[in-house]
Amino acid sequence: MQRIFSGEFTGDGLITIYGADAHHLARVLRMKPGEEIAVSDPSGLDRICRITSVSGECVTAEVISTEYNKAEPKYKAILYQGMPKGDKTDVIVQKAVELGVYSVVFGVTERSVARPDASSLAKKTERLCKISESAAAQSGRGRIPAVTAASGFAEMLNEASRADVALFCYEGGGDNIADILSGIDDSVRGKDDFTVAIVIGPEGGFSQKEADAAREAGIRFCSLGSRILRTETAGSHVLSCVAYEFDN
């Protein structure tokens, strides 16, 4: 079933869809009256709707049922990703969203090769937000994970350190990720929306200075095993481990 994240409710059981979503439904998918779509909102509700009319600028549908979205995890996993080269950002966002990430924060670190200026970063972030929306719709998510940019590594660490569980993924060593996750206390597990921060370096990893700063911030060092993973793989690996441990 096609899923979208926008629409205006008229109060009489109808929803009106405008803009890019209406164009996609009408012109790209060529959907017809009688076909069903799901309209998700940030509150966690999915409204199953039957299309009643279609035009290029507007699609109208009637709400036929309402249900809670089952694809959203109870935890909030936030991926803090060192800025990689090229279009690796696209893959990172797409796969992170499919695996249940709450938000993705990119930041330039000491070994980041890519160092976009403010204008380029704004355009890149806007494009990545669209990739997040597409991946959220494809994977049945109930919300669109935000994609933002941090001012730098210090801001990333400061935000990550406030999470219930903060992981600094470091090729220089750390505790086994499976042991860390299985050992999380029930007082954290029992929270309605506990947070998991995952800090991943760019292609060259983290510098010793950055590792020292993470240790000083109280973030737990985490090993991803005996193999060195690419930066575009590491976040997906950790998110998969988190989902295995906490998705019920």
C-alpha positions as CSV (number, residue, x, y, z in Angstrom):
1,M,0.0,0.0,0.0
2,Q,1.3,3.4,-0.9
3,R,2.2,5.5,2.1
4,I,2.4,9.3,2.4
5,F,3.1,11.7,5.3
6,S,1.0,14.8,4.4
7,G,-2.6,15.7,4.1
8,E,-5.3,18.1,5.5
9,F,-8.3,16.6,7.3
10,T,-11.5,18.4,6.5
11,G,-13.4,17.2,9.6
12,D,-16.0,15.1,7.7
13,G,-13.9,11.9,7.3
14,L,-12.1,13.2,4.3
15,I,-8.4,14.1,3.7
16,T,-7.1,16.3,1.0
17,I,-3.5,15.9,-0.3
18,Y,-1.7,18.6,-2.2
19,G,1.7,19.3,-3.7
20,A,4.4,16.8,-4.4
21,D,2.5,13.9,-2.8
22,A,-0.6,14.6,-4.9
23,H,1.5,14.8,-8.0
24,H,3.2,11.5,-7.2
25,L,-0.1,9.7,-6.5
26,A,-1.9,11.2,-9.6
27,R,0.8,11.5,-12.2
28,V,3.6,9.1,-11.3
29,L,1.6,6.2,-9.8
30,R,-1.6,7.0,-11.7
31,M,-3.8,6.0,-8.8
32,K,-7.5,5.9,-9.4
33,P,-10.6,6.5,-7.2
34,G,-11.3,3.4,-5.1
35,E,-7.6,2.5,-4.5
36,E,-6.3,2.7,-0.9
37,I,-3.4,4.6,0.6
38,A,-2.0,5.0,4.1
39,V,-1.5,8.4,5.5
40,S,0.9,8.5,8.5
41,D,1.3,11.3,11.1
42,P,3.9,11.9,13.8
43,S,1.5,10.9,16.6
44,G,2.0,7.2,15.5
45,L,-1.3,6.8,13.7
46,D,-1.9,5.3,10.3
47,R,-5.1,6.3,8.5
48,I,-6.1,3.9,5.8
49,C,-7.9,5.9,3.2
50,R,-9.8,5.2,0.0
51,I,-9.2,7.7,-2.8
52,T,-12.4,9.4,-4.0
53,S,-11.0,11.9,-6.6
54,V,-7.7,12.5,-8.3
55,S,-6.2,15.5,-10.2
56,G,-2.7,16.7,-10.8
57,E,-2.9,19.3,-8.0
58,C,-5.2,17.5,-5.5
59,V,-6.1,14.1,-4.3
60,T,-9.1,13.5,-2.0
61,A,-9.6,10.3,0.0
62,E,-12.0,9.1,2.7
63,V,-10.7,7.6,6.0
64,I,-11.9,4.1,6.3
65,S,-9.9,2.9,9.3
66,T,-7.3,4.1,11.8
67,E,-4.6,2.0,13.4
68,Y,-1.3,2.5,15.3
69,N,1.8,2.2,13.2
70,K,3.7,-1.0,14.1
71,A,7.0,-0.2,12.4
72,E,8.2,2.5,14.8
73,P,10.5,1.2,17.6
74,K,9.9,2.2,21.2
75,Y,13.6,3.4,21.4
76,K,15.0,6.4,19.7
77,A,18.3,5.6,17.9
78,I,20.2,8.6,16.8
79,L,23.0,8.1,14.3
80,Y,25.9,10.7,14.6
81,Q,27.8,10.2,11.4
82,G,31.2,11.6,10.5
83,M,30.8,13.2,7.0
84,P,31.8,10.8,4.3
85,K,32.7,11.4,0.7
86,G,30.4,11.6,-2.3
87,D,27.0,9.9,-2.3
88,K,27.7,7.6,0.6
89,T,25.5,9.9,2.6
90,D,22.5,8.7,0.5
91,V,23.1,5.0,1.3
92,I,23.7,5.8,5.0
93,V,20.4,7.6,5.3
94,Q,18.4,5.2,3.3
95,K,19.5,2.1,5.2
96,A,19.4,3.8,8.6
97,V,15.8,4.7,8.0
98,E,14.9,1.2,6.9
99,L,16.5,-0.1,10.1
100,G,14.5,2.2,12.4
101,V,16.7,5.2,13.1
102,Y,15.0,8.1,14.8
103,S,17.3,10.8,13.2
104,V,20.6,11.1,11.5
105,V,23.1,13.9,12.3
106,F,26.1,14.5,10.0
107,G,29.2,16.3,11.2
108,V,32.6,17.1,9.8
109,T,35.4,15.5,11.9
110,E,39.2,15.7,11.7
111,R,39.5,13.0,9.1
112,S,36.5,14.0,7.0
113,V,37.6,14.4,3.4
114,A,34.3,16.0,2.4
115,R,33.9,19.5,4.0
116,P,30.9,21.2,2.3
117,D,30.4,24.9,2.8
118,A,27.2,26.2,4.4
119,S,25.3,26.5,1.1
120,S,26.3,23.1,-0.2
121,L,25.5,21.5,3.1
122,A,22.0,23.0,3.1
123,K,21.3,21.6,-0.3
124,K,22.7,18.2,0.6
125,T,20.6,18.1,3.8
126,E,17.5,19.0,1.9
127,R,18.1,16.2,-0.6
128,L,18.9,13.7,2.2
129,C,15.6,14.6,3.9
130,K,13.8,13.6,0.7
131,I,15.7,10.3,0.7
132,S,14.6,9.8,4.3
133,E,11.0,10.4,3.4
134,S,11.2,7.9,0.5
135,A,12.8,5.3,2.6
136,A,10.3,5.8,5.4
137,A,7.4,5.3,3.0
138,Q,9.0,2.2,1.4
139,S,9.6,0.6,4.8
140,G,6.2,1.4,6.3
141,R,7.5,3.8,8.9
142,G,5.0,6.0,10.8
143,R,7.2,9.1,10.7
144,I,10.0,10.6,8.6
145,P,13.4,10.5,10.5
146,A,15.0,13.9,10.5
147,V,18.4,14.5,8.8
148,T,20.4,17.4,10.1
149,A,24.0,18.7,10.3
150,A,26.0,19.4,13.4
151,S,28.3,22.4,13.7
152,G,31.2,20.1,14.4
153,F,32.4,17.1,16.4
154,A,32.1,18.8,19.7
155,E,28.4,19.4,19.2
156,M,27.9,15.8,18.1
157,L,29.6,14.5,21.3
158,N,27.7,16.9,23.5
159,E,24.3,15.7,22.1
160,A,25.3,12.0,22.1
161,S,26.5,12.1,25.7
162,R,23.0,13.0,26.9
163,A,21.5,9.7,25.5
164,D,20.5,6.9,27.8
165,V,23.0,4.7,25.9
166,A,25.8,6.3,24.0
167,L,28.2,4.3,21.8
168,F,31.5,5.5,20.3
169,C,32.3,3.0,17.6
170,Y,36.1,2.9,17.5
171,E,38.5,0.7,15.6
172,G,41.0,1.3,18.3
173,G,39.1,-1.0,20.7
174,G,36.1,-1.1,23.0
175,D,33.6,-3.4,24.6
176,N,31.8,-5.9,22.4
177,I,28.5,-4.4,21.1
178,A,26.5,-7.5,21.9
179,D,27.7,-7.4,25.5
180,I,26.9,-3.7,25.9
181,L,23.4,-4.0,24.6
182,S,22.5,-7.2,26.5
183,G,23.8,-5.6,29.7
184,I,21.6,-2.5,29.5
185,D,19.7,-2.2,32.8
186,D,16.0,-2.8,33.0
187,S,15.4,0.7,34.3
188,V,16.5,2.0,30.9
189,R,14.8,-0.8,28.9
190,G,11.5,0.0,30.6
191,K,11.4,3.6,29.5
192,D,8.8,4.5,26.9
193,D,11.3,6.0,24.5
194,F,14.8,5.6,25.7
195,T,17.6,7.0,23.5
196,V,20.5,5.3,21.9
197,A,23.3,7.5,20.4
198,I,25.6,5.9,17.8
199,V,28.7,7.8,16.9
200,I,30.4,6.7,13.6
201,G,33.6,8.1,12.1
202,P,34.2,9.0,8.4
203,E,36.4,6.9,6.0
204,G,39.6,7.5,8.1
205,G,38.0,6.8,11.4
206,F,38.5,9.0,14.5
207,S,41.7,10.7,15.5
208,Q,43.3,10.1,18.9
209,K,42.2,13.6,20.0
210,E,38.6,12.8,19.1
211,A,38.7,9.5,20.9
212,D,40.1,11.2,24.0
213,A,37.3,13.8,23.8
214,A,34.7,11.0,23.6
215,R,36.1,9.2,26.6
216,E,36.1,12.5,28.6
217,A,32.5,12.9,27.6
218,G,31.6,9.6,29.2
219,I,30.6,7.9,26.0
220,R,31.2,4.1,26.0
221,F,33.7,2.8,23.5
222,C,32.3,0.1,21.3
223,S,33.9,-2.6,19.1
224,L,32.1,-3.9,16.1
225,G,34.1,-7.1,15.9
226,S,37.4,-8.2,14.3
227,R,36.7,-6.8,10.9
228,I,37.0,-3.1,9.9
229,L,33.7,-1.9,8.5
230,R,33.3,0.8,5.9
231,T,31.7,4.0,7.2
232,E,28.6,3.4,5.2
233,T,28.3,-0.1,6.7
234,A,29.1,0.6,10.4
235,G,25.9,2.5,11.3
236,S,23.7,-0.1,9.6
237,H,25.4,-2.8,11.5
238,V,24.9,-1.1,14.9
239,L,21.3,-0.3,14.1
240,S,20.7,-3.9,13.2
241,C,22.2,-5.0,16.6
242,V,20.0,-2.5,18.4
243,A,16.9,-3.7,16.6
244,Y,17.7,-7.3,17.4
245,E,18.1,-6.5,21.1
246,F,15.1,-4.2,21.6
247,D,12.5,-4.7,18.8
248,N,9.8,-6.8,20.2
